[in-house]
Amino acid sequence: MRRLAKGTFEVQLSSQQLESDMPGAHRVDFTKQFHGDLDGTSCGVMLTAGDPGQGEAGFVALEVYSGSFWDRSGTFALQQMGVAADGGQTLDYVVVSGSGTGGFTGMRGTLQVTLLLGDHGYELACEWPEP
């Protein structure tokens, strides 16, 4: 069963510099509140390095969503990887295989994030195995 979810989210960040020999390395704890087809919250942790002020940085993150979507509810994890370099950026989100619980058991998918006039938008394309 293939489904598509669209909406917006707000994010709250809390950053701390890592104690390491790598300048510019940070840990960022975050929470998100989802609106639209996804109705729930997520919390996660991100590791970053580089110089975002110069447009040269990278990050990896894991977050766990808890809430509902269509007629299902439960939890699932999202894995993120982003890179900014040479004036461009890439951002990849995937649903972590095997992370779904409750109505999200067996879920697979990808998430796209947009930023429009300061608002974060999302589009989640996902599917579950047939019963």
C-alpha positions in Angstrom: 0.0 0.0 0.0 1.6 3.3 -1.2 0.8 6.5 0.6 1.8 10.2 0.4 1.8 12.6 3.3 2.3 16.4 3.0 2.4 19.2 5.5 4.6 21.4 7.6 6.6 21.2 10.8 8.3 23.4 13.3 11.7 22.5 14.7 13.3 23.4 18.1 17.1 23.1 18.2 19.6 22.9 21.1 23.3 22.9 20.0 26.5 22.2 21.8 30.1 22.1 20.6 31.6 18.6 20.8 34.8 18.1 22.8 37.1 17.0 20.0 40.1 18.0 18.0 37.7 18.9 15.1 36.8 22.6 15.2 33.2 23.2 14.1 31.9 19.8 15.3 28.5 20.1 17.1 25.8 17.9 18.5 22.3 19.2 17.9 19.3 17.8 19.8 16.0 18.7 18.2 12.2 18.2 18.4 9.7 18.7 15.6 5.9 19.2 15.7 4.3 17.9 12.5 1.1 19.3 11.0 -0.9 18.1 8.0 -1.2 14.5 7.0 1.4 13.6 9.8 0.0 14.5 13.2 2.7 14.0 15.8 6.1 14.8 17.1 9.6 13.6 16.7 12.8 14.0 18.6 16.3 13.3 17.4 20.0 14.0 17.5 22.2 15.5 14.7 26.0 15.6 14.4 27.4 18.4 12.3 30.9 19.5 11.1 32.3 22.1 8.9 31.6 25.8 8.5 27.9 26.4 7.6 28.5 30.2 7.6 30.7 29.6 4.5 28.3 27.1 3.0 30.7 24.2 3.6 29.3 21.6 6.1 27.8 18.2 6.6 25.5 16.5 9.0 23.9 13.1 9.9 20.9 12.6 12.1 18.4 10.1 13.5 14.9 11.1 14.7 12.0 9.1 15.9 8.4 10.1 14.9 5.5 9.3 17.1 2.0 10.0 16.0 -0.6 9.2 13.3 -0.9 9.2 9.5 -4.1 8.3 7.7 -5.7 5.4 9.7 -2.4 4.3 11.4 -0.5 5.3 14.5 2.8 4.2 16.0 6.5 5.2 15.7 9.2 5.1 13.0 12.7 6.4 12.6 14.1 8.8 10.0 17.7 8.9 9.0 19.1 12.1 7.5 22.3 13.0 5.7 23.1 16.4 4.3 26.1 18.1 2.6 26.7 21.7 1.7 29.6 22.4 -0.7 30.5 24.5 -3.7 27.3 26.7 -3.4 24.9 23.8 -3.4 23.4 21.3 -1.0 21.9 17.8 -0.8 19.6 16.4 1.8 18.5 12.8 1.9 15.9 11.3 4.4 14.9 7.7 4.5 12.6 5.7 6.8 14.9 3.3 8.7 14.0 -0.2 7.7 12.7 -2.3 10.7 12.0 0.8 12.8 8.2 0.9 12.5 6.0 0.0 15.4 2.2 -0.3 15.7 0.5 0.7 12.5 3.9 1.6 11.0 5.4 -1.9 11.2 7.1 -2.8 7.9 7.0 0.8 6.7 9.6 2.0 4.1 9.9 5.3 2.4 11.6 8.6 1.8 11.0 12.1 3.0 11.6 15.4 1.1 11.9 18.7 3.0 11.2 22.1 1.5 11.8 25.6 2.9 9.4 28.2 1.7 9.2 31.7 3.2 10.7 30.4 6.4 8.3 27.5 6.8 9.5 23.9 6.7 7.4 21.6 4.5 7.6 17.9 4.1 6.4 15.2 1.6 6.6 11.6 2.9 6.3 8.8 0.2 5.9 5.5 2.0 4.5 2.0 1.7 3.7 -1.0 3.8 3.7 -4.7 2.9 0.3 -6.0 1.9 -1.5 -8.0 4.7 
